[in-house]
């Protein structure tokens, strides 16, 4: 049984706060270690989980996520391992999405992937390099299984492009408020607030109530609070990956670091 990310955003909205969305790639540091790490994020306060499907040509990922994905690939992680990871995390009842470049889905088979994801209890896909106008096959497969379709908008997106993207999205729309690759940053982008405001204004016409999640390199509770003041969701990836990379070979220490970071961020989205 899949749970849309929209449910978690709605619950957070009812609580008068933003949702905390946590990302880690599957298979990092190992498949079982990655599952344990993701369960730590759930236990420590994430509302939605994004599981990265490691890919050999991650053009939109920064060096931190690339390093983790490369480690997973070198250990031989496969799409089946990603789906097993989804199943383990989704069993907690937390909406669990896969974030993936489009090529691995196409190679696996779009219909087959959608069915496997639904069977694992996954909520849907975040597709950074797939736009709605090039996604008819995925949209049909997802709609047939009530899966979330999370597309991206950016500061460079035209109003027309935002209208198209929000109309096609389900669960939430991902506002990437930094131009360039992903990664934790010292300060949050001043592009985030205006992009969210514009996306919300346009979504009122195309997809009323569609939540807007923001990814822009948040790495601590204070930054999370800042983004939570204007967004429905705060998406954190590189900072979580970094917490594990900083403890190579010591998963227990890595999980403790993850738990402390998650608690700080969860406090931030509530403040």
N, C-alpha and C positions, 0 to 999 in steps of 0.2 A: 504494500500500500504506500503510494508516494504522497508526500506532504509538500505542497507548494511553498516556496520561500515567502510568497505573499502572506501566508498564515502567520509566520514569525514576525514579519514587518507589521502586520495588523496588531498583533499582541503587544509589540513594543510601543506602537503608537497609542494603544489603549493605556499603557503604563506611563505615557507622557515622556517617552525617550526615543532615541534612535536604536536601531538593531546593530549588533556587533557581528560582522561577517569575517570568519577566519579562513585563511587559505594555507594549505601545505600540499606539496606534490606527493602523489602516491609512490610507495617504494623507497621513501627516504626517511631515515637512513637505511632501512630495510623494509620489506613489505609489512612484516609484523610490527617492527619498530614504528613505522609510519602510522599504522592503525592505532597503536598505543598513544602516539603523539597527538593524533587527531581527537582521540577520546579525552585526552587531557584538556584540549581546547573546549570541548563540550562541557566537561565537568567544571571548568573554571569560569564559564560565563559566555561563550559564544552562542549566538542565536541561530546562525546559519553557517554551514560549512561548505567551503569550496575545495574540491580535491583536484589537483592538477594532474593532467595526463602527460607524463614526461615525453618530450618530443625533441628530435635531433636538430631542428632548425627553429629555435624559439626566438623569432625576430623581435617580438615585443617585450621579452623579459629582460630585466636587468641582470647584472652579473651574479647577484646573490641567488636568485631563483634558478638561473642557468646552471650554477655550480651544483645545486641540489638535484636538479633534473638529470644532469650529466652523471652524477653518482648513481642515481636510480637506474639509468639506462645501462651503465657499465655493469651493474649487478644483474642485468637481464630482465628488468621489469617489463611486463607485457600488459596489454589491454585487459586481459582476464584478471590480472593482479589489481588493476585499478577498480574493476567491477567488484572484486572481493572486498576491497577497501571500502567502497561505497556501501556495500551490504552491511559491513560491520558498524559503520558510523550511523547509517540510516536506521539501524535497529534501535538506536537510542530515542527515536522519535523526532530528532532534529532534522529540518530540511537539509538535504545533502545534494549539492550540485557538482557536476564535473566541469572544470574549466579546461577547454582543449582547443588546439588549432584544428582546422577542418580536415586536413589531410588524413590523420589517423581514423577519423569517423568514416570518411569516404572509403578508405581501404578495408575497413572492417565490414562495411555495408551499412547504409544509413538506416534502413528499416530494422536490420538485425541489431544495430547498436541501440536504437531507440527501445526495442523490445528488451534487450539485455539490461539496459539501464533501468527500465520500469520494473523488471523482474527483481533487480537488486534493491529496489525501494528508493532509487535515486529520484530527486525532484526535477531534474532537467539539466540543460547545458548552458554554460556561458561560452560564447564563441567569439573571441576577440578579432579573428581575421575573416569572419563571415558576416556579410551585411544582409538585411532582409530581402533585398531585391535579387540576391543570388542564392537564396535559401529555400526555394519552394519545396524541395524534397524533404528537408529537415522540418520545415513548418508543418507540412502534412503529417509526417511521422510523429511529431511531438503532439500536434492537436489530437491525433487519433488515440493518444495515451495520456492526455492531460498533463504532459510534461512542460516544465517552465522553459521558455525561450528567452534567454537574457542576451540582448544585443547591446552594443556600446555606442555612446555618444561622447564627443570630445569638444573642447573649446572651438575647434575649427569647423565643427558641424554647422551647416546652414539650418535655418528654421525648417526648411522643406525636408532635409535629411532627418532632423529630430522628429518631425511629425511622422515620417515613414517608420522610423525606428521604434518610437513609443507605441505606435499602432500595432506593430508586430510582436512586441515584447509581452511576456507573461511572467509573473513572479516579481520581477523588478526590472528596471533599466539601469545599466552600469554606466555611470558618468566617470570617465577617466579624465581627471582634471589636471594632468600634467602632460605636456607635449613631450613625446620621447618614450624611452623604455621605463619599465617599472623599477621601483626601489625605494627603500626608506630614505627619508630626507630630514634635514635639520629643521626646516620650517615648512608649513603647509602652503600650498599654492593659493595665490590670490585669485586664480581663475575658477576655483571650485564654487564659490557662492553664486557668482553670476551665471555659471553654466547650469547649476541646479535650478535657479529661479527661472531661467529661460525654458529648461526642460519641463518643469512643473506647469508653467503657463501654457505651453503647447500641448502637454499631455492632458490638460483639462478638456481639450477638444477631441483628442484622439483615443485616450485611454484613461478616463477619469479615475483618480485614486491610485494610479500606478505608482508604487514607491520608487524613489531614486536613491540608489546606493552610490557612494563615492569612494573611489580608490585614488589616492594621491600620495602614497608614501608615508602614511601615519605610522609612528613608531613608539608613541607613549600616550598616557592618559590625557595629558593636557592638550595634545594635538587632536585626540579623539573627541574631546569635549568641544573643541573649536569647530570641527567638521559636523558634529552632531547638532550644533546650533542651527544649521541650515539644511542638513540632509536627513533622509529617512534611515539611512544605513551607513555605517563606517566600515570600509573593507580594508583588512590588514593582511598582507602576505609576506613581504620581504622581512619585516621585523620578526615574524614567527620563524621563518626559515633561518634567519641569522642566529636566533636563540639556540637552534639545534646545531648549526654549523660551528658555533663557538664551543661546543662540548663533544668533539669527535670521539667516538668509541665509548661514550658514557651516556647512555640513554636516560638513566635515572636523573642525572644532573641536568640533561637537556629538558626533560619533562618538568623538573622543578622550575627551571628558567621560563619555560612556556607558561606554566601555571601562574607564576608571579606577573609576567607580562600581560596575560589575559585578564587577570584580576584588575590590574591597573587600567587597562583599556575599558573593561566593563564598567568600572567606576567612572571613567571619563564620559562614556555615552549616557550615563545616568545623571551626570552633574548639571 
